[in-house]
Amino acid sequence: MKLRESPSSENGADYACDEPDCLVHYSRSDGYFLNTQDQLLIKRAPIPPHQYCSKDRYPMYLLEVQPSQPSFRLWRCPKCNMSRCGGTLI
């Protein structure tokens, strides 16, 4: 994902997927979201992942995945840097 300026985001910036036709964005205040108003696309697209920090309730971002272990997900809180892997705080 690349950093992009966004007037709709709380801190004026969000991250956007680089792939063509990818609508997934991430902002510190909203977490992952689909950047479209097209209700048909929203209904057809998979729901973006959401994890929230148990310490401060900020939306976490997906820090790492491992193709060799498809169920592995490492999440990080942008505010306090707490990490979570498989539901366990690290």
HUJO-V310228 format. One record per pair of residues at least 12 apart in sequence whose C-alpha atoms are under 10 Angstrom apart, sorted by the first residue. I is the first residue (numbers start at 0). J is the second residue. D is the distance in Angstrom with one decimal. If there is no record, write none. Layout:
# HUJO-V310228
i j d
I J D
I J D
This chain:
# HUJO-V310228
i j d
0 13 9.4
0 14 5.7
0 15 5.1
0 16 4.5
0 17 5.7
0 18 8.8
0 23 9.1
0 24 8.0
0 25 8.6
1 13 8.3
1 14 5.2
1 15 5.4
1 16 6.6
1 17 6.7
1 24 9.3
1 25 9.8
2 14 4.4
2 15 6.5
2 16 9.2
2 24 9.6
2 25 9.3
2 26 9.6
3 15 6.7
3 24 9.5
3 26 10.0
5 26 9.3
7 26 9.7
8 25 9.5
8 26 6.6
8 27 8.1
8 28 7.2
8 29 8.0
9 26 8.0
9 27 7.7
9 28 6.2
9 29 8.5
10 26 8.2
10 27 7.6
10 28 7.9
11 26 9.1
11 27 10.0
12 25 9.2
12 26 7.0
12 27 8.6
13 25 5.6
13 26 4.5
13 27 7.3
13 28 9.3
13 29 9.5
13 30 9.4
13 31 9.7
14 26 6.4
14 27 9.2
14 30 9.9
14 31 9.1
15 31 9.6
15 32 9.8
15 33 9.7
15 34 8.8
21 33 8.7
21 34 9.0
21 44 9.9
22 34 5.2
22 35 6.9
22 40 9.3
22 41 9.4
22 44 9.0
22 47 9.9
23 35 9.1
23 44 9.7
23 45 10.0
23 46 9.6
23 47 7.3
24 47 9.1
25 47 9.6
25 58 9.3
25 59 9.6
25 60 7.7
25 61 9.8
26 58 8.5
26 59 9.6
26 60 8.9
26 77 9.7
27 57 7.4
27 58 6.7
27 59 8.0
27 60 8.4
27 76 9.0
27 77 6.7
27 78 8.4
28 57 7.0
28 58 6.9
28 59 9.7
28 77 9.6
29 49 9.6
29 57 8.3
29 58 6.6
29 59 9.5
30 47 9.0
30 48 8.6
30 49 6.9
30 50 8.3
30 51 8.6
30 57 8.0
30 58 4.8
30 59 6.5
30 60 6.9
30 61 9.8
30 77 9.9
31 46 9.1
31 47 5.8
31 48 6.6
31 49 6.7
31 50 9.4
31 58 8.0
31 59 8.8
31 60 7.7
31 61 9.4
32 46 8.3
32 47 6.1
32 48 8.6
32 49 9.1
33 45 9.5
33 46 8.4
33 47 7.4
48 60 9.0
48 61 8.6
49 61 9.0
49 74 9.7
50 74 7.5
50 75 9.1
50 76 9.1
50 83 8.8
50 86 9.2
51 74 9.1
51 75 9.2
51 76 7.8
51 83 9.5
52 74 9.1
52 75 8.1
52 76 6.0
52 77 9.2
52 78 9.1
52 79 8.7
52 80 9.3
52 81 7.4
52 82 8.3
52 83 8.3
52 88 9.1
53 76 9.4
53 81 9.0
53 83 9.6
53 88 8.8
54 76 9.2
54 78 9.8
54 79 8.1
54 81 8.2
55 76 8.8
55 78 7.9
55 79 7.8
55 81 9.8
56 76 8.9
56 78 9.6
57 75 9.9
57 76 6.7
57 77 7.5
57 78 7.1
57 79 9.0
58 74 9.6
58 75 8.8
58 76 6.8
58 77 7.9
58 78 9.2
59 73 9.7
59 74 5.9
59 75 5.2
59 76 4.5
59 77 6.5
59 78 8.8
59 80 9.1
59 81 8.9
59 82 8.4
59 83 8.9
60 73 8.6
60 74 5.5
60 75 5.5
60 76 6.5
60 77 7.3
60 82 9.5
61 73 6.0
61 74 4.6
61 75 6.5
61 76 9.1
61 82 9.7
61 83 9.6
61 84 9.9
62 74 5.3
62 75 6.1
62 76 9.4
62 82 8.9
62 83 9.8
63 75 9.1
63 84 9.6
70 85 8.2
71 84 7.3
71 85 6.9
72 84 5.8
72 85 6.5
72 86 9.3
73 85 7.5
73 86 9.4
73 87 9.8
73 88 9.9
73 89 9.5
74 86 9.4
74 88 9.3
74 89 9.6
75 88 9.7
75 89 9.5
